[in-house]
Amino acid sequence: MVSPATPYIGRFAPSPTGPLHFGSLATAVASYLDARHYHGQWLLRMEDIDPPREMAGAADLILQQLEIHALHWDSKVLFQSTRSDAYRETLKQLEADGLIYRCHCSRQQLKERGGLHPRRCTYTGNPDKPHALRLAVADESEINYTDLFQGQQHQHIKQEVGDFVLHRKDGLFAY
């Protein structure tokens, strides 16, 4: 729950791939109302890190749609694309710490292996060949949290998600 020591911060993070659809608008309303209920802030982050999927003018359209529905954010809109330098620095640090590795696996290869990365293809080859950068998830990585609707939740990240991509083969950031 929210305490005075940890002020509530809600956020909405749409991708500018077109106008908001009903599901996105419902998510925005729920997040906004939660933030207001807990006397917190409601922040807006535009997920503009996948240019091939983005639609020209969609970010402005989304902002207009939110304003039309009286959903007013409490701080400057953060555009993910402005954070690329920080992401690159973080990737360098993760690599220096041995926490990420290069991967050439295709989606089809991963699908054939049940979707989880087996870490058998740990990079040893040509640094110029396109590759993804994956976070090497520790075996003991588990999270526990309480969801307001579903109650206590638990996930063993290594077993259920596996090593996930931080930087895609096409040069775009994934998370």
Sequence and secondary structure as in RCSB ss.txt:
>XXXX:A:sequence
MVSPATPYIGRFAPSPTGPLHFGSLATAVASYLDARHYHGQWLLRMEDIDPPREMAGAADLILQQLEIHALHWDS
KVLFQSTRSDAYRETLKQLEADGLIYRCHCSRQQLKERGGLHPRRCTYTGNPDKPHALRLAVADESEINYTDLFQ
GQQHQHIKQEVGDFVLHRKDGLFAY
>XXXX:A:secstr
  BTTB  EEEE   SSSS  HHHHHHHHHHHHHHHHTT EEEEEE    GGG  TTHHHHHHHHHHHTT   SS
  EEGGGGHHHHHHHHHHHHHTT EEEE   HHHHHHTTTS  STT   S TTS  EEEE   TT EEEEEETTT
EEEEEEHHHHT S EEE TTS B  
